[in-house]
Amino acid sequence: MVDRRAFMKSGAMALFAAGLGGVPSFIARAADSRKILAPYKKNKVLVCIFQRGAMDGLMAVSPYTDPQLKILRPTLYMSPAESEGKMIDLDGRFGLHPSLQAFSPFFTEGRMAIVHGVGSPNNTRSHFDAQDYMESGTPFSKSTSSGWLNRAVGLLGHDAATTPFRAVSITSALPRCLYGDNESLAINNLQEFAIQMRGNPLASNLASKSFEQLYDQTTSDILNKTGKESFDAMKMLDVNNLKKYQPAPGVVYPNTAIGGSLKQIATLIKMDVGMEVAFAESGGWDTHFNQGAANGALARNLKDFSDSIAVFWKDLEAYQDDVTIMTMTEFGRTAHQNGTGGTDHGRASCLFVLGNDVKGGKVYNNIKTLNKEDLEDGRDLPVSTDFRSVFSAVANGHLHINDNKQLFPQWDGSSLSLMKSI
Amino acid sequence: MNFRRMYKTFTVGASLTVLSAFVQGNHSSSDPRINMPFKKMGLTQEQAAAHLLSRFTFGATPGQVKEVVDMGLDKWLQQQLDSKLPDDEVARRLPDSSYDALGMSNEAIVNTYLNAGQVIRIAAKNNLINKDSAKNLDKPEYRAQLKAIMDAQGFKPQQDLQRQLVNQKIIRAAYGQNQLEEVLTDFWFNHFNVSLSKGQCQQFVMPYERDAIRKNVLGNFETLLLATAKHPAMLEYLDNASSVSNDNDIARKQEAGAIARLEKQKMDALAKDSTGASAQQIQKTMDARKSQGLNENYAREVMELHTMGVDGGYTQTDVTTVAKALTGWGIMPLYKDAPGMKLIEAAGPALLAKKGYVVDGDFLFRADKHNENAKLILGQLFPVNGGYNEGVQVLQMLANHPSTAKFICTKLAARFVCDTPSVELVSKMTDTYLKTKGNIRAVLITMVNQRQFWDEKALREKIKSPFEFAISAIRATNADVQQPFQIYNWVTRMGQRFYYYQAPTGFPDRASYWINTGSLLNRMNFGLAFATEKIPGVKINLAALNDNHEPESADAALVIYSKILLPERNLDENIRRLTALVKDANIGQKLNTAANKIAPASVNNPDNMNMQPVSSSDEMIAAQDAPLTRRQRKANEKAALSRKNLPVTTLYVAGNTSTLAQVTGIIIGSPEFQRK
């Protein structure tokens, strides 16, 4: 394992040495400041996965012993009983959806923590607003221009000027949580990360230089800034080297959007390009209609989601000490099922944190009962854990960020104690 | 005179205004006069025409700036607002032989282009699979048999319907004469987004754009809102078709009967079967019947996204109550074997009308599924037994709410002027909106009549969306696009998989959403692939754009083609920079260095890591030519190197059309061409 990692590092060095002609500006900057390019000191990596559409936390991780649940959800209710969907019992109170089977060993081994009853203090039930608030990290202020993950990058405490890959989102557009002053990249497909004219490397190179000149002088700020970042990143991520970083033997990613995104994140981690924050998203959680129980739309999505994460974890066997994965979703869904076999927009949901830095094997929660008087507006699982107390805990414990005032302005709550180091 | 519009105006009872329209001539009386203050803002006619074209079309075609100036800017705009120019080129490019679905009704589509569920039913009917093992359908042998059965019965695959939908949008945007109508179709579709990613509404997306959106883009907002609300695509996409209530007399009677019957069945079952298994089953049916009901999804989004905006001043209670007002809004049974079809036919129109049902095209209001209680919405009382009209009145109230006026005008200004339009501009537009009860033409005229539209800060300020970018390249070069789906693949890669945007918000309309590191490189690559005709089915005659005069040098090529592709822009700095580059004294050495590099990997090689789900259509197989052999590559490099002592680089060699294409590709990929 040690040898493999040593090889990876020298591989990355070689990648650098062979970079497309010319010295990338970020290297020049680093040389000026007499920073040593190792190329990158092994840093911790936080991988965040946003489940857009609001995952039904009550079905993913079910408080199955609460008698109300069966009443509120006559056709959706599941429990560990054979006849009731064979959930995987976690602690005698909560059951893991059978489609999340892949998470079960992580939980047993103590690498995975589940936090339930998580959400935002702002009670909006609009996807757009709730995502906006969860990503900006300021649930009552729309005007916050930066995202919490971008602020996290700024608070990492070591020199930021050395790599354009410090924060990477595997999406076609930069997500709200990465908006901000700290350089962040959105890449949909690593393969496409070059100026390409097939079969004509000369012309490619010249075209590339021409574009670089043009974007350098444009009066449009956004085109100028993004152009510069693009060319820096392109020089560093030489697409000809990608095939050296294929998945480990026996590791096969699900051929799905989230599977593909995690595969690319794994590639970037193995390439040692200095990535410290990665972001991916997963869709299809807005289950208003026929969500199904042990089988069906939600079950399929949960399986894809957990299988992709489990395969990713296996692929990164040599890097597991450095990687933590945290999932998030904008809100939960109504405690009762609706008239069309689905659930509507609710309040609290649950999330998963996986990593060797995690105090796992526990469902962290302050959930009371599902009796009407304990529900928010008489209908929804109330938010009993502020999402910021989880996000900050992971940022503190894994990325060693300590300034929660800057990470989450307007918040004076305390972090949940779910990481080993705090 | 537009008789259709006249008729509509009559029906709302404004006969007097229509009379005065006769006097005024060729525009409707509620439209303000076009009076564009571009001269006051220091713009020449040419500059103003270029700006107008950049915002109200998908990009100027070569020579179009001059055409608009010659015709007169006001007249050109009026023509676009009237939207009646003949569209022969679009018709020629969308022949019935390969675009048969474009004229089909919802019903014809449902019975021709089957969705996944219908295909499974057919497979089951023909004993290819049993209902529980639908996954078998993935096996090749079943697929072949299924295809044979479907062909024999005249069914067609969904992918073909989606191909027609995607291609027609590209063709209309690139070659249509009524450009403003097309720009607004793009805008309003995105505003009232529905998505092919949702199976239940897939079949209706094409007719939705055609019947609910395109027909109403220059009309009245209220009409547009109602058309979307009642269309099967929206009813399915935001679940309103399945939002029902039993709070009405018909249902109460039926329900009592049905529950009594089930109760009896349950008792009989218990008597027969001591384990109680079948009785439990019946109980489940009863529970499901009882829990059938309200779905708030559409009600919430219609207020948050379609009309008032999230800060528009409504509460959660308003959302729930609007949902109740819209219960029973559903779709006529369309599939010919559907049980509902027979029921409706058996009842007959007279009985349906008597019971309060409403049939309007494919829309069906089910009186037996409507909540008939009194309701209080945004402070207004809706009395009991409001029926279908109650929902209509609610939507009319939303359409004409001051919050809606402001929300819609802000969004229009963000699309046509700049990402963050000024308060003054929006408030002028909002006044017109409220005065004209949401007349979209009037609002647009008010917008161009304001100085802010012509302000220097607004010129070139908007960044083209990937779709706008690709279409503007086609228009700027008079390109002939024979395989529009190839353009779609590129637009997807640049970050805009149109018709598939999953969230009801539609694509965010701002530069920061479209421009990021990955997408920017793809835009540059599109420019190169497009101009060098590496995208299959794209033909460009670059020489023809310059009246077949060949530029004599790289400098000349840069100047001439920059001016053709980017009319009325200040390009001096661009040209200076590029000229310096192509005249670099060390270019020979640089070429040598470059020659030692390996060609970038193909975007389609087997290692391709792009897993973004795309349609299985054959045309998705993307756009690059076959990989060159090592020998060919060597030969290419050698040929290029042999020119190293020439004064200019391989970027441009006089008499070599492929190098002219490269210059053009760089102009298209340049920052200036991303702006509009």
Interface residues (C-beta under 8 A of the other chain):
Chain A: L20 G21 R52 G53 P74 T75 T124 R125 S126 H127 F128 D129 P164 S172 A173 L174 Y179 L185 A186 I187 N188 N189 L190 Q191 E192 F193 A194 I195 Q196 M197 R198 G199 N200 P201 L202 A203 S204 N205 L206 A207 K209 S210 F211 Q213 L214 Y215 D216 Q217 T218 S220 I222 L223 N224 T226 G227 E229 S230 A233 M234 V239 N240 L242 K243 Q246 Y253 N255 T256 A257 G259 G260 S261 K263 Q264 T267 G283 G284 H288 F289 Q337 N338 G339 T340 G341 G342 D344 H345 D377
Chain B: Q200 D239 S242 S243 V244 K284 D287 A288 S291 Q292 G293 L294 N295 E296 N297 R300 E304 L305 V310 Q316 R460 I463 R493 M494 G495 Q502 A503 T505 A511 S512 Y513 W514 I515 N516 T517 G518 S519 L520 L521 N522 M524 N525 L528 A529 T532 K534 E573 N574 R577 L578 A580 L581 K590 L591 T593 A594 A595 K597 I598 A599 P600 A601 S602 V603 N605 D607 N608 M609 N610 M611 Q612 P613 Q624 D625 P627 L628 Q632 R633 N636 E637 A640 T649 T650 L651 Q662 G665 I666 G669 S670 P671 E672 Q674 R675
